[in-house]
Amino acid sequence: MNRRCLPWLFIGTIAVSGLPILSAQAQSVVTISADRAQGLIGVTPVVHLWSGYGTNLSFLPTNEHIVQVWIDDPARVALDFDEPLCSAVAESDCVSGNPSVIHLRRIQGLDFEHLPSASGTLLTVITETTNGDRHLYKFRIEFGDGEPSYHTVAVQASSPIHSLLGPGDVRRGLAIAASRDLIHPEQDLWQRLQTFLDLTQEGLEIPVAAEQAGVSLDLITQLAEWGARARDDPPLTSTDR
């Protein structure tokens, strides 16, 4: 790639990632990586339900539609969909759509004497891609009181960053960007990238860390690629605060 083009690419990416971290959307929407929800990495993600409020579980970002759902405690959780979803034993006149969003609502369950009450339940979702591939997702459903912390949980596609690239490459790429005067430590974007690196060091998946830090995956990918290409170069100035 022509090096003279790199500043313009970087500046364009900064413009894409310039949303404030505490925007209204960030407060009402949380993201979960598809890899985590499929059980490929980390622990089973938690979706909270609050009294009097519904929570949306969206597969719109992955461009998948839902083909089957199981909730282990239907006496406490009601499900609805953005398009009809017919069960296997549904009436013959039921016509399924291609739902991508589940609306979960907490309902008052029945209390049985001498029977312990569980703090939550399990939601299992099978989805299908446009190519016909099926994925199995699992979510722990837990119940809370008071004001909700969010209204929508969005399942995000796996990071576009190649599995051989990682936060170390991003840190190295950030040092390269600084050496080319494309970014400076006093800028807000620099601090958000440092937050991203801190979050990944704490074990957060790259898409979730990027979302929480307020930086775009396009920018993270570009920095990681620069860093990967420079692995054998002499060490650059540290990007630590």
C-alpha positions in Angstrom: 0.0 0.0 0.0 1.2 3.5 -0.8 2.4 5.1 2.4 1.1 8.5 1.3 -2.4 7.1 1.4 -2.2 5.9 5.0 -2.9 9.3 6.8 -6.1 9.7 4.8 -7.3 6.2 5.6 -6.5 6.7 9.2 -8.3 10.1 9.3 -11.3 8.6 7.6 -11.4 5.8 10.2 -11.2 8.3 13.0 -14.3 10.0 11.7 -16.1 6.7 11.7 -15.1 6.0 15.3 -15.7 9.5 16.7 -19.0 8.7 18.6 -18.9 9.5 22.3 -18.6 6.5 24.5 -21.6 7.5 26.6 -24.1 8.0 23.8 -27.8 7.3 24.3 -27.4 4.1 22.2 -24.5 2.9 24.3 -26.6 3.2 27.5 -29.6 1.2 26.1 -27.8 -1.4 23.9 -25.2 -3.9 25.1 -23.3 -6.2 22.7 -22.3 -9.9 23.0 -20.0 -11.6 20.6 -21.4 -14.5 18.6 -18.4 -16.6 19.6 -19.2 -16.2 23.3 -22.9 -16.9 22.9 -22.1 -20.0 20.9 -19.9 -21.3 23.7 -16.7 -21.0 21.7 -15.0 -18.6 24.1 -15.6 -17.4 27.6 -18.6 -18.1 29.8 -22.3 -18.2 28.9 -23.5 -14.6 28.5 -26.2 -13.2 30.8 -29.4 -11.4 29.7 -31.3 -9.6 32.4 -35.0 -9.0 32.7 -36.5 -6.4 35.0 -40.0 -6.2 36.4 -42.2 -4.2 34.1 -39.7 -4.0 31.3 -39.0 -6.1 28.3 -35.5 -6.9 26.9 -34.8 -7.4 23.2 -32.3 -10.0 22.0 -31.3 -9.1 18.5 -29.6 -11.2 15.8 -29.9 -8.4 13.2 -26.1 -7.6 13.3 -25.3 -11.2 12.4 -27.9 -11.3 9.6 -29.3 -14.5 10.9 -32.9 -15.5 11.4 -34.3 -17.6 14.3 -35.6 -21.1 13.6 -36.1 -22.5 17.1 -36.2 -21.3 20.7 -36.4 -23.0 24.0 -36.9 -21.3 27.4 -36.4 -23.7 30.3 -38.8 -21.8 32.6 -41.8 -20.6 30.5 -43.8 -19.8 33.6 -41.5 -16.9 34.3 -40.5 -15.6 30.9 -42.7 -14.8 27.9 -41.3 -14.7 24.4 -42.4 -12.7 21.3 -40.7 -12.2 17.9 -40.5 -9.5 15.3 -42.0 -12.0 12.8 -44.1 -15.2 13.4 -42.2 -18.2 14.6 -44.2 -21.5 14.3 -43.4 -24.3 16.7 -43.0 -27.9 15.5 -46.5 -28.7 16.8 -48.1 -25.5 15.6 -51.4 -25.5 13.7 -51.3 -26.2 10.0 -52.3 -22.6 9.2 -49.3 -21.1 11.0 -46.8 -19.6 8.5 -43.3 -18.8 9.9 -41.5 -15.6 9.0 -37.8 -14.9 9.4 -37.6 -13.4 12.9 -34.3 -11.9 14.0 -35.4 -10.3 17.3 -36.7 -12.0 20.5 -38.6 -9.8 22.9 -38.3 -11.3 26.4 -40.7 -10.3 29.2 -40.6 -11.3 32.8 -43.9 -12.6 34.1 -45.1 -13.6 37.5 -44.4 -17.3 38.0 -46.1 -19.7 40.3 -44.6 -20.4 43.8 -44.8 -24.0 45.0 -44.3 -24.8 48.7 -41.0 -26.6 49.5 -39.8 -26.2 45.9 -36.7 -24.0 45.6 -36.9 -21.0 43.3 -34.2 -20.6 40.8 -32.5 -17.2 40.3 -32.7 -17.5 36.6 -33.2 -19.8 33.6 -31.6 -20.8 30.3 -32.6 -19.6 26.8 -31.4 -21.6 23.8 -31.7 -20.2 20.3 -31.0 -21.9 17.0 -30.4 -19.5 14.1 -29.8 -19.9 10.3 -27.6 -17.8 8.1 -28.4 -16.8 4.5 -26.1 -19.6 3.4 -28.1 -22.2 5.3 -25.6 -22.7 8.2 -27.1 -23.2 11.6 -25.8 -21.9 14.9 -26.7 -22.7 18.5 -26.7 -19.9 21.1 -27.2 -20.1 24.8 -28.0 -17.3 27.3 -28.5 -17.3 31.0 -31.6 -15.3 31.9 -31.4 -13.5 35.2 -34.0 -11.3 37.0 -33.5 -7.9 38.4 -35.5 -5.1 40.1 -35.6 -1.3 39.6 -34.7 0.6 36.5 -33.2 -1.5 33.6 -29.5 -1.1 32.7 -30.3 -1.7 29.0 -33.2 -2.5 26.8 -31.5 -4.5 23.9 -28.8 -7.1 23.7 -27.2 -7.3 20.2 -25.3 -10.3 19.1 -22.3 -9.2 17.1 -20.6 -11.2 14.4 -17.1 -12.5 15.2 -14.3 -10.0 15.0 -13.0 -9.4 11.5 -9.5 -9.4 12.9 -7.7 -12.6 11.9 -7.1 -15.0 14.7 -3.3 -14.5 14.5 -3.8 -10.8 15.1 -4.4 -9.6 18.6 -4.2 -6.6 21.1 -0.4 -6.7 21.0 -0.6 -6.0 17.3 -3.0 -3.1 17.9 -0.6 -1.6 20.5 2.2 -1.9 18.0 0.1 -0.4 15.3 -0.9 2.5 17.5 2.8 3.2 18.1 3.3 3.2 14.3 0.4 5.7 13.9 2.0 7.9 16.6 5.4 7.8 14.9 3.8 9.0 11.7 2.0 11.9 13.5 -1.4 10.4 12.7 -2.4 10.4 16.4 -1.1 12.1 19.6 -1.5 11.1 23.3 -3.4 14.3 24.1 -6.2 13.3 21.8 -9.5 11.7 23.0 -9.2 8.9 20.4 -5.8 7.9 21.9 -7.4 7.6 25.4 -10.2 5.5 23.9 -7.7 3.2 22.3 -5.9 2.9 25.6 -9.2 1.9 27.2 -9.7 -0.7 24.5 -6.3 -2.2 25.2 -7.0 -2.2 29.0 -10.3 -4.0 28.4 -8.8 -6.7 26.2 -6.1 -7.2 28.8 -8.9 -7.8 31.3 -10.2 -10.6 29.1 -13.0 -8.9 27.1 -13.5 -10.1 23.5 -12.3 -7.6 20.9 -15.8 -6.6 19.6 -17.1 -6.0 23.1 -14.0 -4.1 24.2 -14.2 -1.9 21.0 -17.9 -1.2 21.7 -17.3 -0.2 25.3 -14.3 1.9 24.5 -16.1 3.7 21.7 -13.8 2.8 18.8 -14.6 1.2 15.5 -13.6 -2.4 14.5 -12.3 -0.9 11.2 -9.8 1.2 13.1 -8.8 -1.7 15.4 -8.3 -3.9 12.3 -6.2 -1.4 10.5 -3.9 -0.8 13.6 -3.6 -4.6 14.1 -2.6 -5.1 10.5 0.1 -2.4 10.7 1.3 -3.9 13.9 1.5 -7.4 12.5 3.5 -6.3 9.5 6.0 -4.6 11.9 6.6 -7.5 14.2 10.2 -8.0 13.1 11.0 -4.3 13.0 13.0 -2.6 15.8 10.9 -1.7 18.9 9.0 1.6 18.7 8.3 4.1 21.5 5.9 2.6 24.0 2.2 3.7 23.8 1.7 3.4 27.6 0.2 6.4 29.3 
